[in-house]
Amino acid sequence: MNEDQLRQMIRKIIEEEMDPNRIRIGVSNHHIHLTDEDFETLFPGQKMTVFKPLYQHEEFASNQFADVVGPNGTIKHVRILGPNRAHSQIEITRSEAFTLGIDVPIRLSGNLENTPTVKVVTKDGEVEVQGVIVAKRHIHMSLDDAKRFGVKLGDTVSVEINSKDRRTIFDDVICRPRKDFLLEMHIDTDEANAANVTADTVGKIVKK
C-alpha cells in the first residue's frame, strides 16, 4: 500500500466513524423480564442486582438467572433483565422455540396477546408466564434521530449491514422513537449469526 492509498483508507475510516447515520447493532440474547410479584416468587427476599448496564438508559442485565421450561425441553440459565416491568415476558429465538416445543410469534415487546405459556423456574420457586415472543427487529432512536431519518413511530425501514465477508439487508425493521432512546438496532442471535455480526458491526438505513 502506497502513501496515497493509506491516506484514502484513513480518510474513509474517519468519515465512517463520524457519519451520524451509522446505527449501532445490539444483539439480544434470550432473556426474561419479570413483574415485581413474579420476581419475588422466584427470588424470595432478594433484590435484583446489576451485572452490567445495557446501552439504553436505566436498563441492565442482572446477576439473576432462571430456567425456561416448555412442553418438550428447557433453556437453562436465562438471564433476568431489569428493571422489573408491568408484565412478565420472555424473549427467545426461533431456533430455541423448537427446543421448548412451542410455536412462538414474532412480535414487538409488550405485544403478548395469544402468546404461549411456559414455566420459569429457579431453585426457590416457579411461575407460569404467558408471554413468550421472538422479538421483531427494530431500531431505538431519539426524537431528533427520527426527524433526521424522516420516520415516525411504527414506520418500517430496510437496514444494510456490512459485516466481514457478508452484506445483509434486513427489511421490515420497525422504528421506535422515544425522547430518551439512544440510536440502536436490535436483532436476535439467530439474525446476528446469519449476518456475521460482530461487536463493531454497524448498519445504515437504505430504504424507507
Helices and strands as residue ranges (DSSP letters): H 3-18, E 23-28, E 31-33, H 36-42, E 50-53, E 60-69, E 74-82, E 89-91, H 94-100, E 106-107, E 117-122, E 125-130, E 132-135, E 138-141, H 143-149, E 156-163, E 166-177, E 184-188, H 189-194, E 202-207
